[in-house]
Amino acid sequence: MTMVIEARDLSKTYGDVQAVNHVNLMVEKGALFGLLGPNGSGKTTMIKMLTGQTRPTGGTATVLGVDAVLDPVGVRARVGIIPEQETPPSFLTAQEYLEFVAAVRKIPGIEAKADWWFEFLDFADKKHVLCKDLSRGTRQKLMFTQAFIHEPELALIDEPLINFDPIMQDLVKDYLVAYVKKGKTIFISTHILEVAEEICSGFAILHKGSLLHTGPVAELTARGEHLPSYFLSLVRKDRHV
């Protein structure tokens, strides 16, 4: 069993606020793993630490065998990332942004690859539009494209379906499921429990920065439980501890 993410005693504090509290988390290769929690539970902070965008206060994080604290650039060079807030450069067109990504990541044949994504996500008519003039949904399509255009071994996505309409949500969910079937790994952070139950193979529940549970979705299914109800029971119980 190969682990692509290993977080050990990972913590982050902001002043008096414990955003992430001594989390231990393992994600194996080929998983579609969901990090679940209410707003403000620490999910975004976890992704930022795993991708080397935020330095942890304590603990360690290893991603694809690379230490995210000692070599954050090395981690980001190997993974795909979609942040919670889509932020392509406002002064570039969608096409220019993907060309920039290709230059940084040394991706050959970018024109053909970009055209495939423009057609697949149905925004070819926006390829020469400045990013600042794109709708939120189209910016999300562009950020999704930049995360996967180099076919990374691991993609970390904060709220993957935000700003997508139902048709695009369905298309993206199918893509994520197919992607892990090719031996890749996807780590998503979301508070949409129904989506996690539908597509994730494993999950962890984070609440107030602490890990309440981690395990395969199949375990819940085998005992006749649904992820949304199980999640709510744990979080509500934790609120009264």
Buried (B, 14 or more C-beta within 10 A) or exposed (E): EEBBBBBBEBBBBEEEEBBBBBBEBBBBBBBBBBBBBBEBBBBBBBBBBBBBBBEBBEBBBBBBEBBBBEEBEBBBBBBBBBBBEBEBEEEBBBBBBBBBBBEEBEBEEBEEBBBEBBEBBEBBEBBEBBBEEBEEBBBBBBBBBBBBBBEBBBBBBBBBBBBBEEEBBEBBBEBBBEBBEEEBBBBBBBBBBEBBBEBBBBBBBBBBBBBBBBEBBEEBEEEEEBBBEBBEEBBEEEEEE
